[in-house]
Amino acid sequence: MSKKIGIIGCGWLGKPLYEELSKSFLIECFSRDSTSDTSSFWQSDTIIIAINTKNNYLQTLQKIAQLTKPVCNLILMSSTSVYRGFDKKIDESVKITKIALQREAEELLVNLKDNTLILRLGGLMGEDRVAGRWKVTSTFSDGMVNYIHRDDVINMTKKIIEENITCGTYNLVAPAHPLRSEVHKKNREALGLELGEFKGMTKREVASEAIVKKLNYTFLHPNPLEFWN
């Protein structure tokens, strides 16, 4: 019998993830407000949580965990923003002492359900999300980017489900880490974007060797300089 998969959050990541997983699994995609405990959705074998941190995020996660059946596997699409306080190369083994909302969310779910998988996504890029295109500021801190293409997130998530990986914490970040200024300059030349001003330099580099080794994975888009070619 095919696994039944549920996705909470049918947005920029959730919708194409639904479309890809539907080729192999029984799947439903609900908004974060669809929390009726009579729905067959909550009988899913795996539920992927792909929502933003707005609107009572922690309370929503708690309700999700309570509504799922005991043997349901949870996959939380978290973020490498949990490493914001670091300025060096880091992996999942680093001790995070600066607790922010995203880290609280991870701890909440892990404490509520043993079979919880945390995926810390790098900056989500690809398709219409172009580094340097939409700017709320014209001044940026330079440094090595920790981006990942949406196609790789979708592909890796599918492999994770197929291989029945149900717990642990993994970084999902493209293996190449060019400077932000390099990425913006490349996109300016290719797409005719304006170039902002760069000040300072951060050295945070988030490693994803653990999930690569676990899945024996080859990235579809390993280099952010080539995400939009």
C-alpha positions in Angstrom: 0.0 0.0 0.0 1.3 3.4 -0.9 2.2 5.8 1.9 -0.2 8.5 2.6 1.5 12.0 2.8 0.1 15.2 4.1 1.5 18.7 3.5 0.5 21.7 5.7 1.3 24.8 3.7 0.6 24.9 0.0 2.7 27.9 -0.9 5.9 28.5 -2.9 7.5 25.3 -1.6 4.5 23.2 -0.6 2.6 23.3 -3.9 5.4 22.0 -6.2 6.3 19.5 -3.4 2.7 18.2 -3.5 2.8 18.0 -7.3 6.1 15.9 -7.3 5.1 13.6 -4.4 1.7 12.9 -5.9 3.5 11.0 -8.6 4.5 8.3 -6.0 2.2 8.7 -3.0 -1.4 9.3 -1.9 -1.2 12.9 -0.9 -3.2 15.8 0.4 -2.2 19.5 0.8 -3.9 21.6 3.5 -3.6 25.2 4.6 -2.4 25.8 8.2 -6.0 26.6 9.3 -7.3 23.1 8.2 -7.1 21.6 11.7 -10.4 19.6 11.9 -9.7 16.4 13.9 -12.3 14.5 11.8 -10.4 14.8 8.6 -8.7 11.8 7.0 -5.7 14.1 6.6 -4.7 13.5 10.2 -4.4 9.7 9.4 -1.5 10.4 7.1 1.7 8.3 7.6 3.9 11.4 7.2 3.0 15.0 7.5 5.3 17.7 6.2 5.0 21.1 7.8 5.9 23.9 5.3 4.5 27.0 6.9 6.0 30.4 7.8 6.6 31.4 11.4 3.8 34.0 11.5 0.4 33.8 13.2 0.8 31.7 16.4 3.4 29.4 14.9 4.2 27.5 18.1 0.6 27.0 18.9 -0.1 25.7 15.4 2.7 23.2 15.6 1.5 22.0 19.0 -2.0 21.4 17.6 -0.6 19.6 14.5 1.3 17.2 16.8 -1.8 16.6 18.9 -4.0 15.8 15.9 -1.7 13.4 14.1 -1.9 9.7 14.8 0.8 8.3 17.2 2.8 6.6 14.5 2.7 9.5 12.1 6.1 10.9 11.0 6.5 14.7 11.1 8.9 16.6 8.9 9.4 20.2 9.8 10.8 22.5 7.2 12.9 24.6 9.4 15.7 27.1 8.6 19.4 27.6 8.8 18.5 30.9 10.5 18.9 29.0 13.8 22.7 29.4 13.2 22.5 33.2 12.9 24.8 33.8 15.9 27.7 32.0 14.2 30.4 33.3 12.0 32.3 30.2 10.9 31.8 26.8 9.2 29.2 24.8 11.1 27.2 21.6 10.9 24.4 20.1 12.9 26.6 19.2 15.8 27.1 22.8 16.8 25.5 23.8 20.1 23.0 26.6 19.6 22.7 28.8 22.7 20.9 31.7 21.2 17.3 30.5 21.1 14.9 32.2 18.6 11.4 31.2 17.4 12.6 28.7 14.8 14.7 26.9 17.3 11.9 26.9 19.8 9.7 25.3 17.2 12.2 22.5 16.5 12.5 21.7 20.2 8.7 21.8 20.7 8.1 19.2 18.0 10.9 16.9 19.0 9.6 16.9 22.6 6.1 16.2 21.5 6.8 13.4 19.0 9.8 11.0 18.8 9.4 10.5 15.1 10.2 14.1 14.1 12.6 15.0 11.4 14.0 18.5 11.3 15.2 19.8 7.9 17.1 23.1 8.2 16.7 24.7 4.8 19.2 27.3 3.5 17.9 30.4 1.7 15.3 29.1 -0.7 16.0 30.1 -4.2 15.1 29.2 -7.8 12.4 30.1 -10.4 11.0 33.5 -9.5 13.1 33.9 -6.3 16.2 35.6 -7.6 19.0 36.8 -5.3 19.3 40.5 -5.7 15.9 41.0 -7.5 13.6 42.1 -4.8 15.4 44.3 -2.2 14.0 46.1 0.8 17.4 47.7 1.2 20.2 48.6 -1.2 23.0 47.8 1.4 24.0 44.2 2.1 26.4 42.4 4.4 28.7 40.4 2.1 29.7 36.8 2.9 29.3 33.2 1.8 25.7 32.4 0.9 23.9 29.4 2.2 21.3 28.9 -0.5 19.5 25.9 -1.8 17.4 25.5 -4.9 13.8 24.5 -4.5 14.2 21.6 -6.9 16.8 20.0 -4.5 14.6 20.5 -1.5 11.8 18.7 -3.3 14.0 15.9 -4.6 15.7 15.4 -1.2 12.4 15.3 0.7 11.1 12.6 -1.7 14.2 10.5 -1.1 13.9 11.0 2.6 10.4 9.6 2.5 11.3 6.7 0.2 14.2 5.7 2.5 12.0 6.1 5.6 14.2 8.5 7.5 12.0 9.6 10.4 14.1 11.4 12.9 17.2 13.6 13.3 18.2 17.1 12.2 19.8 17.8 8.8 21.0 20.9 7.0 19.8 21.2 3.4 22.2 23.7 1.7 23.9 23.7 -1.7 27.6 22.6 -1.4 29.0 25.7 -3.1 29.2 28.9 -1.1 30.0 31.9 -3.4 30.0 35.4 -2.0 26.6 37.2 -1.9 28.2 40.0 -4.0 29.3 37.4 -6.6 25.8 36.1 -6.9 24.2 39.5 -7.1 26.8 40.6 -9.8 26.1 37.5 -11.8 22.4 38.1 -11.7 22.8 41.8 -12.5 24.7 40.9 -15.7 22.4 38.0 -16.7 19.0 39.6 -15.7 19.7 43.3 -15.8 19.2 43.9 -12.1 20.5 46.9 -10.1 23.5 46.2 -7.8 23.4 47.3 -4.2 26.3 48.2 -1.9 28.1 45.6 0.1 29.6 46.3 3.5 31.3 44.0 5.9 31.9 40.2 5.6 30.3 37.3 7.4 32.0 33.9 7.4 29.1 31.6 8.3 29.1 28.5 6.1 26.5 25.9 6.8 27.6 22.3 5.8 25.2 19.7 4.5 27.5 16.7 4.3 25.4 14.7 6.8 22.3 14.5 4.6 24.4 14.1 1.4 26.0 11.0 3.0 22.7 9.7 4.4 21.0 9.8 1.0 24.1 9.4 -1.2 22.8 12.5 -2.8 24.0 14.5 -5.9 22.7 18.0 -6.1 20.7 19.1 -9.1 21.9 22.6 -8.5 25.1 22.6 -6.5 26.2 26.2 -7.2 24.1 29.3 -6.4 25.9 31.2 -9.2 24.2 28.9 -11.7 20.7 28.7 -10.1 19.2 30.9 -12.7 21.1 29.9 -15.9 
